[in-house]
Amino acid sequence: MSEKKMSSSRRNQLKSLLLQIGEAMLEEEAQEAEKEKMTYMEDTCPALSIPGSMQDLQDLCRKIHKQIDLVDDERYDMEIKVTKSNKEINDLKLMVQDLKGKFKKPALKKVRMSADAMLAALLGSKHKTSMDLRANLKQVKKEAKEEVCKQTGDWRKNIEDKAGMGGRKKMFETEA
């Protein structure tokens, strides 16, 4: 099956039409939002009528103050709910990440530390004894090593004996 490619002029024309339609839809949504806002304001906020007497003005101020307190209480409650839900979302994200097992392990730095320092870091104030690893090593006598070398013989003498034509002859004679 051969698929026909759309020409660039046709593609551009369709793009421009889609953009025009989208722009018109955005304008309609903005107008609807403005209308909803106006109807809400008319319902919740009646027209302001300023009374002439001082007593009426004080009553109006008390009424407005009570409304402000109610709105502040609602705002505070909403903020608390939002912070709790954000915390829950973050916790759930961490749990999902742990379940997937695809979190990056941090690169560990190589730390040079003596055995004493390591024990002090792990045990804290409980660590009182010094741990000298070299103190527990077995002492080796150098004379014992020399005796082993004398028993096996010097390898250089062996090679000197076998060097040259005569040496090869000796090697073959001993084998035969």
C-alpha positions as CSV (number, residue, x, y, z in Angstrom):
1,M,0.0,0.0,0.0
2,S,1.3,3.3,-0.9
3,E,0.6,6.2,1.4
4,K,0.3,9.6,-0.1
5,K,2.3,12.3,1.6
6,M,0.6,15.6,2.2
7,S,2.0,18.6,0.4
8,S,3.6,21.3,2.6
9,S,1.2,24.0,1.5
10,R,-1.8,21.8,2.5
11,R,-0.2,20.9,5.8
12,N,0.4,24.6,6.6
13,Q,-3.2,25.4,5.7
14,L,-4.5,22.8,8.0
15,K,-2.2,24.0,10.8
16,S,-3.4,27.5,10.5
17,L,-7.0,26.4,10.6
18,L,-6.4,24.3,13.7
19,L,-4.7,27.3,15.4
20,Q,-7.6,29.6,14.5
21,I,-10.1,27.1,15.9
22,G,-8.0,26.7,19.1
23,E,-7.7,30.4,19.5
24,A,-11.5,30.9,19.2
25,M,-12.1,28.1,21.8
26,L,-9.7,29.8,24.2
27,E,-11.5,33.1,23.8
28,E,-14.8,31.4,24.5
29,E,-13.4,29.7,27.7
30,A,-12.1,33.1,28.9
31,Q,-15.5,34.7,28.4
32,E,-17.3,31.9,30.2
33,A,-14.8,32.1,33.1
34,E,-15.4,35.9,33.4
35,K,-19.2,35.3,33.4
36,E,-18.9,32.7,36.1
37,K,-16.8,35.0,38.2
38,M,-19.3,37.9,37.8
39,T,-22.2,35.7,38.8
40,Y,-20.3,34.3,41.8
41,M,-19.4,37.8,43.0
42,E,-23.0,39.0,42.6
43,D,-24.3,36.1,44.6
44,T,-21.8,36.2,47.5
45,C,-21.1,40.0,47.6
46,P,-24.2,42.1,47.7
47,A,-24.0,45.8,46.6
48,L,-22.5,48.0,49.3
49,S,-24.9,50.4,50.9
50,I,-23.2,52.8,53.3
51,P,-25.6,53.7,56.1
52,G,-25.8,57.3,57.4
53,S,-25.8,56.7,61.1
54,M,-22.7,55.8,63.2
55,Q,-24.4,52.8,64.8
56,D,-25.3,51.3,61.4
57,L,-21.7,51.8,60.2
58,Q,-20.3,50.0,63.3
59,D,-22.7,47.1,62.7
60,L,-21.6,46.9,59.1
61,C,-17.9,46.8,60.1
62,R,-18.6,44.1,62.6
63,K,-20.4,42.0,60.0
64,I,-17.6,42.5,57.5
65,H,-15.0,41.6,60.2
66,K,-16.9,38.3,60.9
67,Q,-16.9,37.5,57.2
68,I,-13.2,38.2,57.0
69,D,-12.6,35.9,60.0
70,L,-14.6,33.1,58.3
71,V,-12.7,33.5,55.1
72,D,-9.3,33.4,56.9
73,D,-10.4,30.2,58.8
74,E,-11.3,28.6,55.5
75,R,-8.1,29.7,53.9
76,Y,-6.0,28.3,56.8
77,D,-7.9,25.0,56.7
78,M,-7.3,24.7,52.9
79,E,-3.6,25.5,53.4
80,I,-3.3,22.7,56.0
81,K,-5.2,20.3,53.7
82,V,-2.9,21.2,50.8
83,T,0.3,20.7,52.8
84,K,-0.9,17.3,54.1
85,S,-1.9,16.1,50.6
86,N,1.5,17.3,49.2
87,K,3.3,15.4,52.0
88,E,1.2,12.3,51.2
89,I,2.0,12.6,47.5
90,N,5.7,12.8,48.2
91,D,5.5,9.8,50.5
92,L,3.7,7.8,47.9
93,K,6.1,8.8,45.2
94,L,9.0,7.6,47.4
95,M,7.2,4.3,48.1
96,V,6.6,3.8,44.3
97,Q,10.2,4.6,43.6
98,D,11.3,2.1,46.3
99,L,9.1,-0.6,44.9
100,K,10.4,0.0,41.4
101,G,14.0,-0.1,42.7
102,K,15.1,2.4,40.1
103,F,16.6,5.0,42.4
104,K,20.2,6.1,41.9
105,K,22.7,5.0,44.5
106,P,25.1,7.8,45.5
107,A,28.7,7.3,44.7
108,L,30.6,6.5,47.9
109,K,33.9,8.2,48.6
110,K,36.9,6.1,49.6
111,V,37.9,6.9,53.1
112,R,41.3,5.9,54.6
113,M,40.8,5.0,58.2
114,S,42.8,3.1,60.7
115,A,41.3,0.2,62.6
116,D,41.3,2.3,65.8
117,A,39.5,5.1,64.1
118,M,37.0,2.8,62.6
119,L,36.2,1.1,66.0
120,A,36.0,4.6,67.6
121,A,33.5,5.7,65.0
122,L,31.4,2.5,65.3
123,L,31.5,2.1,69.1
124,G,31.9,5.7,70.1
125,S,32.9,6.1,73.8
126,K,32.8,2.4,74.5
127,H,36.0,1.9,72.5
128,K,38.9,2.0,75.0
129,T,41.5,-0.6,73.8
130,S,43.9,0.0,71.1
131,M,43.9,-2.5,68.3
132,D,47.4,-2.8,66.9
133,L,47.2,-5.4,64.1
134,R,51.0,-5.7,63.7
135,A,51.4,-6.7,67.4
136,N,49.6,-10.0,66.8
137,L,51.8,-11.1,63.9
138,K,54.0,-14.1,64.1
139,Q,57.7,-13.5,64.3
140,V,59.8,-15.2,61.6
141,K,63.5,-15.9,62.0
142,K,65.8,-15.0,59.1
143,E,68.2,-17.9,59.8
144,A,65.5,-20.4,59.0
145,K,65.1,-19.0,55.5
146,E,68.9,-19.3,54.8
147,E,68.9,-23.0,55.9
148,V,66.1,-23.7,53.3
149,C,68.2,-22.1,50.6
150,K,71.3,-24.2,51.4
151,Q,69.3,-27.4,51.3
152,T,67.9,-26.8,47.8
153,G,71.3,-25.6,46.5
154,D,72.3,-22.5,44.6
155,W,70.6,-22.4,41.2
156,R,73.4,-20.4,39.7
157,K,75.9,-23.2,40.1
158,N,73.5,-25.6,38.4
159,I,73.3,-23.4,35.4
160,E,77.1,-22.8,35.2
161,D,77.6,-26.6,35.2
162,K,75.2,-27.0,32.3
163,A,76.5,-24.0,30.3
164,G,78.4,-24.6,27.0
165,M,78.6,-27.8,25.0
166,G,79.9,-29.7,27.9
167,G,77.0,-28.8,30.0
168,R,74.5,-30.0,27.4
169,K,76.5,-33.3,27.2
170,K,76.2,-33.6,31.0
171,M,72.4,-33.0,30.8
172,F,72.0,-35.8,28.2
173,E,74.3,-38.2,30.0
174,T,72.4,-37.8,33.3
175,E,69.1,-38.5,31.6
176,A,70.3,-41.5,29.7
